[in-house]
Amino acid sequence: MFRSSEFGIKLLAGVLIGGFFALPSLAQSVQEQGNAAATKTPAPIARHKASPYRPGVPDSAMGYYQALWGVDNMLVRQTASGNLIRFSYRVTDPARSKALGDKLATPLLYGQRSRAVLHIPVMDKIGQLRQTGSGEAGKEYWMVFSNKGSLVKPGDRVNVVIGSFHADGLMVE
């Protein structure tokens, strides 16, 4: 009986000692699993956030265009199912805004993303699709650029060049 009880004690001591050595490795694996779970990021929630950027021209740039070129309220919009891009502006000083209404100046619209250069289409009986001549203060004027193939899309930034007039970074609405 002495032998069996001695065997039982040795077995019990072996289990306890083995468990004692196994506990740190078991605790370490549990800790690693906890760290892995903590570093996992939850799945992103699909939300549409509103952009903090307003389309159009910043107030500081509007002051610049008004002081130098005599225009404000510049807008670029897509029309006619995306086949035309309309650039419009309001004249505040007719003497300074003559460059925009000059018939000899060729207006161009440059898409910054697509690097496309758009021109004003010329109709047979009408001519160029733009308003020319000397502007009147307080009136809004426009010109239309051909956008075949929808190279310029809403949200794109564009530059409008009319002779020496340059309006850079306008957003298409």
Phi, psi and chi 1 to 4 in degrees:
 res  aa     phi    psi   chi1   chi2   chi3   chi4
   1 MET       -  -31.7 -176.1  117.8 -176.7      -
   2 PHE   -60.2  -38.6 -178.3   75.7      -      -
   3 ARG   -67.8  -44.3  -86.4 -170.8  122.4 -163.4
   4 SER   -66.9  -36.9   66.4      -      -      -
   5 SER   -70.9  -35.8  114.6      -      -      -
   6 GLU   -64.9  -39.3 -173.7  178.5   19.5      -
   7 PHE   -64.3  -40.7  176.5   73.9      -      -
   8 GLY   -64.3  -39.5      -      -      -      -
   9 ILE   -68.5  -42.8  -67.5  174.0      -      -
  10 LYS   -62.8  -40.9  -74.3 -176.5  179.8 -179.7
  11 LEU   -64.6  -44.4  179.3   64.8      -      -
  12 LEU   -63.5  -40.0 -178.1   62.3      -      -
  13 ALA   -67.5  -38.9      -      -      -      -
  14 GLY   -64.9  -41.5      -      -      -      -
  15 VAL   -65.4  -43.2  167.9      -      -      -
  16 LEU   -66.7  -42.3  -72.6  176.2      -      -
  17 ILE   -67.9  -42.7  -69.6  172.8      -      -
  18 GLY   -62.3  -40.3      -      -      -      -
  19 GLY   -67.0  -34.9      -      -      -      -
  20 PHE   -63.9  -41.2 -179.4   74.9      -      -
  21 PHE   -76.7  -27.2  -72.4  112.3      -      -
  22 ALA   -78.6  -26.9      -      -      -      -
  23 LEU   -60.6  -45.3  -78.6  178.1      -      -
  24 PRO   -62.0  -40.2  -23.0   30.9      -      -
  25 SER   -69.4  -35.7   64.1      -      -      -
  26 LEU   -66.6  -42.4  179.4   63.1      -      -
  27 ALA   -64.9  -37.6      -      -      -      -
  28 GLN   -66.1  -41.6 -175.2  178.1    8.0      -
  29 SER   -67.3  -36.2   67.3      -      -      -
  30 VAL   -66.0  -40.0  168.7      -      -      -
  31 GLN   -65.4  -40.3 -175.1 -179.8   12.0      -
  32 GLU   -63.8  -39.6  -71.7  172.8   -1.0      -
  33 GLN   -65.5  -37.6  -71.7  175.2   -6.1      -
  34 GLY   -65.4  -40.8      -      -      -      -
  35 ASN   -65.9  -39.8  -72.3  -17.0      -      -
  36 ALA   -64.4  -39.2      -      -      -      -
  37 ALA   -68.8  -33.9      -      -      -      -
  38 ALA   -72.0  -31.7      -      -      -      -
  39 THR   -82.0  -16.6   59.3      -      -      -
  40 LYS   -67.8  132.0  -83.1 -172.8 -179.5  176.6
  41 THR   -92.8  143.1   57.1      -      -      -
  42 PRO   -65.9  155.4   20.5  -28.3      -      -
  43 ALA   -60.0  134.7      -      -      -      -
  44 PRO   -66.1  141.7   21.9  -29.3      -      -
  45 ILE   -87.2  128.1  -61.0  171.4      -      -
  46 ALA   -75.9  102.3      -      -      -      -
  47 ARG  -129.9  145.6  -67.9 -171.7  -36.8 -150.7
  48 HIS   -94.9  114.0  -66.0  -72.7      -      -
  49 LYS   -91.9  144.6  -66.9 -176.9  178.4  180.0
  50 ALA   -76.6  136.8      -      -      -      -
  51 SER   -72.9  137.3  174.1      -      -      -
  52 PRO   -76.8   -7.7   28.0  -33.5      -      -
  53 TYR   -92.6  128.3  -57.2  105.8      -      -
  54 ARG   -85.4  139.6  -65.7 -178.2  -52.0  169.7
  55 PRO   -69.3  153.1   19.5  -24.9      -      -
  56 GLY   112.1 -153.9      -      -      -      -
  57 VAL  -115.1  136.8 -178.5      -      -      -
  58 PRO   -61.6  156.5  -17.1   24.9      -      -
  59 ASP   -60.0  -38.2  -66.1  -24.2      -      -
  60 SER   -65.1  -39.3   58.9      -      -      -
  61 ALA   -69.8  -36.4      -      -      -      -
  62 MET   -61.8  -39.1  -73.0  -57.5  -74.4      -
  63 GLY   -63.5  -38.7      -      -      -      -
  64 TYR   -64.3  -49.7  167.7   78.4      -      -
  65 TYR   -65.2  -34.5  -70.6  118.0      -      -
  66 GLN   -70.9  -40.0 -170.3  170.6    5.3      -
  67 ALA   -73.8  -39.5      -      -      -      -
  68 LEU   -89.1  -41.2 -171.4   62.5      -      -
  69 TRP  -111.2   -9.4  -64.2  103.3      -      -
  70 GLY    73.0   29.7      -      -      -      -
  71 VAL  -133.6  154.7  -64.9      -      -      -
  72 ASP  -148.8 -175.0   68.3   -9.1      -      -
  73 ASN    53.9   47.1 -160.9   22.2      -      -
  74 MET   -81.0  128.0  -67.5 -175.2  -67.9      -
  75 LEU  -132.8  144.9  -62.9  171.6      -      -
  76 VAL  -125.6  120.9 -179.3      -      -      -
  77 ARG  -131.8  149.2  -69.8 -170.7  174.8  144.0
  78 GLN   -88.4  134.3 -174.5  178.2   30.1      -
  79 THR  -133.1  172.5   60.0      -      -      -
  80 ALA    50.8   54.2      -      -      -      -
  81 SER    58.2   30.8  -59.3      -      -      -
  82 GLY    87.6   -1.9      -      -      -      -
  83 ASN   -83.2  -12.7  -70.7  -32.2      -      -
  84 LEU  -134.1  145.6  -62.0  172.6      -      -
  85 ILE  -118.7  125.3  -57.2  -70.6      -      -
  86 ARG  -105.2  124.9  179.4  179.6 -172.5 -135.5
  87 PHE  -106.3  123.2  170.0   64.6      -      -
  88 SER  -128.4  153.7   61.4      -      -      -
  89 TYR  -153.1  159.1   57.8   93.1      -      -
  90 ARG  -112.7  134.3 -174.7  177.0   57.6 -165.4
  91 VAL   -84.4  129.7  172.3      -      -      -
  92 THR  -110.2  -27.2   57.7      -      -      -
  93 ASP  -136.8  104.2 -174.1   -1.4      -      -
  94 PRO   -59.7  -34.4  -20.2   28.8      -      -
  95 ALA   -66.5  -39.8      -      -      -      -
  96 ARG   -79.2  -23.4  -68.3 -176.4 -179.0  161.4
  97 SER   -92.1    9.8   67.0      -      -      -
  98 LYS   -61.1  -31.3  -78.9 -173.6 -179.1 -178.7
  99 ALA   -62.4  -32.4      -      -      -      -
 100 LEU   -74.9  -27.6  -80.1   81.2      -      -
 101 GLY   -98.5    6.8      -      -      -      -
 102 ASP   -68.5  125.3 -173.8   11.1      -      -
 103 LYS   -68.8  -28.0  -69.5 -178.0 -179.0 -177.5
 104 LEU   -81.7  -20.1  -59.8  175.8      -      -
 105 ALA   -77.0  135.0      -      -      -      -
 106 THR   -96.3  112.5  -56.7      -      -      -
 107 PRO   -75.2  139.7  -11.1   23.5      -      -
 108 LEU  -133.1  147.6  -59.6  172.5      -      -
 109 LEU  -121.7  121.5 -174.2  132.6      -      -
 110 TYR  -108.7  119.9  173.6   75.7      -      -
 111 GLY   -82.4  121.0      -      -      -      -
 112 GLN   -69.3  -38.0  -68.2  179.7   -4.6      -
 113 ARG   -74.9  -49.0  179.3 -169.7   55.7   80.4
 114 SER   -87.6  -14.3   63.8      -      -      -
 115 ARG    58.7   30.6  -61.2 -177.0 -176.7 -154.6
 116 ALA   -90.4  141.9      -      -      -      -
 117 VAL  -108.4  115.7  177.8      -      -      -
 118 LEU  -101.5  143.3  -53.5 -178.6      -      -
 119 HIS  -114.7  164.0  -60.5  -85.4      -      -
 120 ILE   -82.6  126.5  -67.6 -177.5      -      -
 121 PRO   -70.7  151.2   22.4  -28.1      -      -
 122 VAL  -113.7  122.0  178.9      -      -      -
 123 MET   -92.4  149.7  -52.7  -60.6  -89.1      -
 124 ASP   -58.6  -52.6  -68.2  -24.7      -      -
 125 LYS   -94.0  -18.6  -65.5 -177.5  180.0 -179.1
 126 ILE   -98.2  -40.6  -59.6  171.1      -      -
 127 GLY    99.7 -152.0      -      -      -      -
 128 GLN   -69.0  143.3  -76.7 -170.1  -24.6      -
 129 LEU   -86.4   71.1  -66.8  178.9      -      -
 130 ARG  -156.8  157.8   75.8 -177.8  -92.3 -153.2
 131 GLN   -94.6  130.8  -68.3  175.6  -46.9      -
 132 THR  -124.5  175.7   58.0      -      -      -
 133 GLY   103.1 -179.1      -      -      -      -
 134 SER   -76.1  132.5   60.1      -      -      -
 135 GLY   -84.3  157.7      -      -      -      -
 136 GLU  -106.8  141.8  -67.8 -178.7   34.9      -
 137 ALA   -61.9  134.3      -      -      -      -
 138 GLY    89.5  -10.0      -      -      -      -
 139 LYS   -94.0  149.7  -75.0 -163.3  172.9 -177.6
 140 GLU   -99.0  137.6 -170.5  167.7  -56.1      -
 141 TYR  -123.3  158.6  -64.6   88.0      -      -
 142 TRP  -144.7  165.2   56.5  -92.6      -      -
 143 MET  -151.2  150.2   54.9 -171.8   69.1      -
 144 VAL  -118.6  133.1  179.2      -      -      -
 145 PHE  -109.2  140.6  -64.1   91.2      -      -
 146 SER   -74.4  132.8  176.2      -      -      -
 147 ASN  -128.4   51.7 -171.2   26.8      -      -
 148 LYS   -64.9  136.3  -75.8 -165.7  175.5 -172.0
 149 GLY    84.8    3.5      -      -      -      -
 150 SER    48.5   53.1  -65.2      -      -      -
 151 LEU   -71.9  -32.0  -61.9  172.0      -      -
 152 VAL  -108.3  127.3  175.9      -      -      -
 153 LYS  -118.7  161.8  -60.8  177.8 -174.7  -24.1
 154 PRO   -58.1  137.8  -25.1   33.4      -      -
 155 GLY    97.3  -15.9      -      -      -      -
 156 ASP   -75.1  152.8  -73.4   -5.8      -      -
 157 ARG   -95.8  138.1  -64.7  -84.2  178.4 -177.2
 158 VAL  -133.3  158.3  -63.2      -      -      -
 159 ASN  -115.4  135.4  -59.0  -18.0      -      -
 160 VAL  -110.0  126.2  176.6      -      -      -
 161 VAL  -123.4  121.9  178.8      -      -      -
 162 ILE  -132.7   98.4  -52.8  166.8      -      -
 163 GLY    63.0 -119.4      -      -      -      -
 164 SER   -91.3   -4.2   59.0      -      -      -
 165 PHE   -80.6  129.8  172.0   80.7      -      -
 166 HIS  -132.4  124.6  -68.0  -99.5      -      -
 167 ALA  -117.5  109.4      -      -      -      -
 168 ASP  -104.0  143.5  -63.0  -27.5      -      -
 169 GLY    76.8   24.5      -      -      -      -
 170 LEU   -74.0  140.0  -60.5  172.9      -      -
 171 MET   -95.4  133.4 -177.1  179.7  -74.6      -
 172 VAL   -77.3  126.2  178.1      -      -      -
 173 GLU   -91.3      -  -64.8  179.3   10.7      -
